[in-house]
């Protein structure tokens, strides 16, 4: 879901440029990988790079077709009008987490990394009953906006356009969690050349502005 907005923007630009028609389906990364593994037919799949490598190993994505598209970092949000804690340093984030009554993060790679960070801080047991796990495909920002979560962590790209939240900013560099999202050609495709042309455009310099506009950095 972190790439939903940027893919929509890039595909629209590609359709206008090429005259091709592209249908995009955005779902949670776990669901996307499972559907490709199950043999559902897609031309291109976009996932976190480690998940895509697993699909290559399972012969579901063509070897040599994988191209890194974007680097995506994690940001922090609270409900609009709520107190805005300092997150300018690792210690400030630690204090904000300790003070929060409820916390949420995604089920994707960034969530796994956050859980490991809390473990490293020695806070896993303290926080266990405060974690509100966002269901796959449900943005953490939506839980924050509804007041179900006090402090939300998610990819910046997924928080940028959510109404009803205040974005505190990205995690500080010393604990920033960066996920690389890549595209690959599915072995089940009947249109490998068309798939390759789309990926080449999405990885080109022409796509850089759209990526930054959606809170990501070109890979």
Buried (B, 14 or more C-beta within 10 A) or exposed (E): BBBBBBBBBBBEBBEEEEEBEBEEEBBBBBEBBEBBEEEEEBBBBBBBBEBBBBBBEEEBBBEEBBBBBBBBBBBBBBBBEBEBBEBEEBEEBBBBBEEBEBBBBBBBBBBEBBBEBBEEBEBBEEBEEBBBBBEBBBBBBBBBBEEBBBBBBBBBBBBBEBEBBBBBEBBBEEBEBBBBBBBBBBBBBEEBEBBBBBBEBBBEEEBBEBBEEBBBEBB
